[in-house]
Amino acid sequence: MNATPVVVTARDVARGLSIFAIDDCLETLVDAAEADAEVNNGEISEAIKSALATYAEAFGYKVDRIADFLKAQRAGNRSQTRLPRQRV
């Protein structure tokens, strides 16, 4: 039986997990990278490097989306507080 590798993109991760879950995964991956480096003369496997890059990028997507949301909320609040002047 041949297994076909599944490619998971950063966008897939960002869509499927919360920022908190991504953070937890990054913590686990860092621990795995440290352990891998200890037994491999400071070298980290390509699989761990790739996973770290993917999850770090996914975390960035989440941060960007949160920032965009906050900017939109701020812009919405500003437009609501600007009332038209009434003529006397």
TORZAMI-200796 format. One record per residue (C-alpha): residue number from 1; residue in three letters; y, x negated, z negated. Coordinates in pm, 1 decimal, m for minus. Each point is the difference from the previous one (the first is absolute). Example, Ala and Ser with C-alpha at 12.3 -4.5 7.8 and 13.67 -1.06 7.14 Angstrom:
2
<pt><i>1</i><aa>ALA</aa><Y>m450.0</Y><X>m1230.0</X><Z>m780.0</Z></pt>
<pt><i>2</i><aa>SER</aa><Y>344.0</Y><X>m137.0</X><Z>66.0</Z></pt>
//
This chain:
88
<pt><i>1</i><aa>MET</aa><Y>0.0</Y><X>0.0</X><Z>0.0</Z></pt>
<pt><i>2</i><aa>ASN</aa><Y>335.8</Y><X>m144.7</X><Z>103.6</Z></pt>
<pt><i>3</i><aa>ALA</aa><Y>300.4</Y><X>69.1</X><Z>m213.5</Z></pt>
<pt><i>4</i><aa>THR</aa><Y>330.4</Y><X>33.8</X><Z>178.3</Z></pt>
<pt><i>5</i><aa>PRO</aa><Y>290.6</Y><X>m126.9</X><Z>m207.4</Z></pt>
<pt><i>6</i><aa>VAL</aa><Y>262.0</Y><X>260.1</X><Z>m76.5</Z></pt>
<pt><i>7</i><aa>VAL</aa><Y>357.0</Y><X>m113.1</X><Z>48.5</Z></pt>
<pt><i>8</i><aa>VAL</aa><Y>229.5</Y><X>143.7</X><Z>m263.9</Z></pt>
<pt><i>9</i><aa>THR</aa><Y>369.2</Y><X>m40.3</X><Z>67.1</Z></pt>
<pt><i>10</i><aa>ALA</aa><Y>279.1</Y><X>m20.2</X><Z>m254.4</Z></pt>
<pt><i>11</i><aa>ARG</aa><Y>124.2</Y><X>339.7</X><Z>118.3</Z></pt>
<pt><i>12</i><aa>ASP</aa><Y>m346.0</Y><X>148.3</X><Z>m63.1</Z></pt>
<pt><i>13</i><aa>VAL</aa><Y>3.7</Y><X>m139.6</X><Z>m352.6</Z></pt>
<pt><i>14</i><aa>ALA</aa><Y>354.5</Y><X>124.1</X><Z>m61.0</Z></pt>
<pt><i>15</i><aa>ARG</aa><Y>m88.7</Y><X>348.0</X><Z>123.5</Z></pt>
<pt><i>16</i><aa>GLY</aa><Y>m317.7</Y><X>20.4</X><Z>m205.3</Z></pt>
<pt><i>17</i><aa>LEU</aa><Y>106.9</Y><X>m144.3</X><Z>m334.1</Z></pt>
<pt><i>18</i><aa>SER</aa><Y>284.9</Y><X>38.0</X><Z>m243.2</Z></pt>
<pt><i>19</i><aa>ILE</aa><Y>226.6</Y><X>m294.7</X><Z>m72.9</Z></pt>
<pt><i>20</i><aa>PHE</aa><Y>m172.0</Y><X>m27.7</X><Z>m338.4</Z></pt>
<pt><i>21</i><aa>ALA</aa><Y>m347.3</Y><X>m15.9</X><Z>156.3</Z></pt>
<pt><i>22</i><aa>ILE</aa><Y>118.5</Y><X>m263.9</X><Z>247.4</Z></pt>
<pt><i>23</i><aa>ASP</aa><Y>143.3</Y><X>m200.1</X><Z>m290.0</Z></pt>
<pt><i>24</i><aa>ASP</aa><Y>m333.9</Y><X>21.0</X><Z>m182.7</Z></pt>
<pt><i>25</i><aa>CYS</aa><Y>m183.3</Y><X>m117.8</X><Z>312.5</Z></pt>
<pt><i>26</i><aa>LEU</aa><Y>241.2</Y><X>m290.8</X><Z>39.9</Z></pt>
<pt><i>27</i><aa>GLU</aa><Y>m63.9</Y><X>m103.5</X><Z>m358.5</Z></pt>
<pt><i>28</i><aa>THR</aa><Y>m375.9</Y><X>9.0</X><Z>61.0</Z></pt>
<pt><i>29</i><aa>LEU</aa><Y>39.2</Y><X>m195.5</X><Z>324.1</Z></pt>
<pt><i>30</i><aa>VAL</aa><Y>209.5</Y><X>m267.8</X><Z>m172.3</Z></pt>
<pt><i>31</i><aa>ASP</aa><Y>m269.9</Y><X>m34.2</X><Z>m265.4</Z></pt>
<pt><i>32</i><aa>ALA</aa><Y>m263.2</Y><X>m29.3</X><Z>274.0</Z></pt>
<pt><i>33</i><aa>ALA</aa><Y>210.2</Y><X>m260.5</X><Z>183.2</Z></pt>
<pt><i>34</i><aa>GLU</aa><Y>34.9</Y><X>m206.7</X><Z>m316.0</Z></pt>
<pt><i>35</i><aa>ALA</aa><Y>m374.5</Y><X>15.2</X><Z>m64.3</Z></pt>
<pt><i>36</i><aa>ASP</aa><Y>m73.5</Y><X>m83.3</X><Z>363.7</Z></pt>
<pt><i>37</i><aa>ALA</aa><Y>234.5</Y><X>m298.3</X><Z>m10.7</Z></pt>
<pt><i>38</i><aa>GLU</aa><Y>m165.6</Y><X>m131.7</X><Z>m316.2</Z></pt>
<pt><i>39</i><aa>VAL</aa><Y>m343.4</Y><X>m20.2</X><Z>159.3</Z></pt>
<pt><i>40</i><aa>ASN</aa><Y>115.2</Y><X>m111.2</X><Z>346.3</Z></pt>
<pt><i>41</i><aa>ASN</aa><Y>219.2</Y><X>m302.3</X><Z>m76.5</Z></pt>
<pt><i>42</i><aa>GLY</aa><Y>320.2</Y><X>202.2</X><Z>11.1</Z></pt>
<pt><i>43</i><aa>GLU</aa><Y>m88.3</Y><X>184.8</X><Z>320.0</Z></pt>
<pt><i>44</i><aa>ILE</aa><Y>14.2</Y><X>377.9</X><Z>29.4</Z></pt>
<pt><i>45</i><aa>SER</aa><Y>m226.1</Y><X>185.7</X><Z>240.7</Z></pt>
<pt><i>46</i><aa>GLU</aa><Y>149.3</Y><X>154.5</X><Z>311.3</Z></pt>
<pt><i>47</i><aa>ALA</aa><Y>m115.5</Y><X>344.0</X><Z>m114.0</Z></pt>
<pt><i>48</i><aa>ILE</aa><Y>199.9</Y><X>m25.0</X><Z>m322.4</Z></pt>
<pt><i>49</i><aa>LYS</aa><Y>302.6</Y><X>m145.2</X><Z>180.2</Z></pt>
<pt><i>50</i><aa>SER</aa><Y>m11.2</Y><X>284.0</X><Z>249.3</Z></pt>
<pt><i>51</i><aa>ALA</aa><Y>m38.4</Y><X>265.1</X><Z>m269.9</Z></pt>
<pt><i>52</i><aa>LEU</aa><Y>288.1</Y><X>m148.7</X><Z>m200.8</Z></pt>
<pt><i>53</i><aa>ALA</aa><Y>224.2</Y><X>5.2</X><Z>306.9</Z></pt>
<pt><i>54</i><aa>THR</aa><Y>m97.8</Y><X>357.6</X><Z>85.5</Z></pt>
<pt><i>55</i><aa>TYR</aa><Y>56.7</Y><X>135.1</X><Z>m349.6</Z></pt>
<pt><i>56</i><aa>ALA</aa><Y>325.4</Y><X>m193.0</X><Z>m44.9</Z></pt>
<pt><i>57</i><aa>GLU</aa><Y>126.4</Y><X>146.4</X><Z>326.4</Z></pt>
<pt><i>58</i><aa>ALA</aa><Y>m110.6</Y><X>348.7</X><Z>m108.3</Z></pt>
<pt><i>59</i><aa>PHE</aa><Y>188.6</Y><X>m46.5</X><Z>m327.2</Z></pt>
<pt><i>60</i><aa>GLY</aa><Y>308.1</Y><X>m89.3</X><Z>206.0</Z></pt>
<pt><i>61</i><aa>TYR</aa><Y>m37.3</Y><X>319.0</X><Z>204.1</Z></pt>
<pt><i>62</i><aa>LYS</aa><Y>m10.2</Y><X>205.3</X><Z>m319.6</Z></pt>
<pt><i>63</i><aa>VAL</aa><Y>307.6</Y><X>m174.0</X><Z>m140.8</Z></pt>
<pt><i>64</i><aa>ASP</aa><Y>187.5</Y><X>58.1</X><Z>326.6</Z></pt>
<pt><i>65</i><aa>ARG</aa><Y>m91.6</Y><X>369.9</X><Z>1.5</Z></pt>
<pt><i>66</i><aa>ILE</aa><Y>115.0</Y><X>39.2</X><Z>m359.4</Z></pt>
<pt><i>67</i><aa>ALA</aa><Y>327.3</Y><X>m177.4</X><Z>81.8</Z></pt>
<pt><i>68</i><aa>ASP</aa><Y>52.8</Y><X>226.1</X><Z>303.5</Z></pt>
<pt><i>69</i><aa>PHE</aa><Y>m66.0</Y><X>306.8</X><Z>m215.4</Z></pt>
<pt><i>70</i><aa>LEU</aa><Y>249.0</Y><X>m114.0</X><Z>m261.7</Z></pt>
<pt><i>71</i><aa>LYS</aa><Y>262.8</Y><X>m72.0</X><Z>267.1</Z></pt>
<pt><i>72</i><aa>ALA</aa><Y>m50.1</Y><X>347.8</X><Z>146.8</Z></pt>
<pt><i>73</i><aa>GLN</aa><Y>31.8</Y><X>158.0</X><Z>m344.1</Z></pt>
<pt><i>74</i><aa>ARG</aa><Y>317.9</Y><X>m195.4</X><Z>m66.4</Z></pt>
<pt><i>75</i><aa>ALA</aa><Y>146.7</Y><X>99.6</X><Z>337.0</Z></pt>
<pt><i>76</i><aa>GLY</aa><Y>m92.3</Y><X>362.1</X><Z>m66.8</Z></pt>
<pt><i>77</i><aa>ASN</aa><Y>168.0</Y><X>m6.4</X><Z>m338.4</Z></pt>
<pt><i>78</i><aa>ARG</aa><Y>315.4</Y><X>m148.9</X><Z>148.5</Z></pt>
<pt><i>79</i><aa>SER</aa><Y>22.2</Y><X>264.8</X><Z>270.6</Z></pt>
<pt><i>80</i><aa>GLN</aa><Y>m45.6</Y><X>277.6</X><Z>m257.3</Z></pt>
<pt><i>81</i><aa>THR</aa><Y>278.9</Y><X>m129.1</X><Z>m220.3</Z></pt>
<pt><i>82</i><aa>ARG</aa><Y>248.6</Y><X>m12.2</X><Z>287.4</Z></pt>
<pt><i>83</i><aa>LEU</aa><Y>133.3</Y><X>349.9</X><Z>13.7</Z></pt>
<pt><i>84</i><aa>PRO</aa><Y>250.9</Y><X>99.2</X><Z>262.7</Z></pt>
<pt><i>85</i><aa>ARG</aa><Y>358.5</Y><X>19.0</X><Z>m120.8</Z></pt>
<pt><i>86</i><aa>GLN</aa><Y>136.9</Y><X>344.0</X><Z>m40.6</Z></pt>
<pt><i>87</i><aa>ARG</aa><Y>345.0</Y><X>67.9</X><Z>133.6</Z></pt>
<pt><i>88</i><aa>VAL</aa><Y>248.0</Y><X>155.0</X><Z>m230.6</Z></pt>
//
